[in-house]
Amino acid sequence: MAVKANITIDQGTDYTITFNVTDNYENVIDFSGYTGESQFRKHYTSNITYTFDVAVANGAITLSANSQLTSSVPAGRYVYDCILTDTNGVVSRLVEGIVTVSPSVSH
């Protein structure tokens, strides 16, 4: 089951968030060989998507978006998730929630 995490992105800025992942015993989870993907969109069935860059490291998943991308996203609320695929092709949803894009005066 995915962890719920709501995030806020300032429009027109570089954005990065890292999720540190441990098991029930606080042991770091080994993500060697895993791949990740993450998108956000206005609603679950929207055809317009924005893609986070995903970096998978030992015990950490980092989502990022550059200022060029965040400048192109209209201010408002969106939904997102992050999907991981392990070396056997098993797909899991790690995190999901609401993205709030805060409007910029300068962009």
Phi, psi and omega in degrees: 000136183287146173281140177270128178212113177272140183229157177236132178244129174279120181306135176082012180240163171284137184231136176215137172221139179242132175254118176272128189243126177229162176276187183296343181256013180069019175276136178295135180275132181278113180258024179303127178083355178284153171238157181225155173215149182207136178226158165227152183206164186299318175211168189303330183257008181296141177277343179268118182237152173238136188248127170281146165284140182237126174247127181250123179227173180301108177080003183216141174237126181244128174254137179214155177215134181277169184296331177298316179293310185294335175292331184274351183269122176298143178302145178148192181256141181222166172250151179214164167207169177228123183251134175246144175238125181275181186292345177263004180086007179283128184256133178226145173266119184274313186214152177206161178166202181256134170255125172253120177263115182275129185294152179250140174283326187272347182239000000 
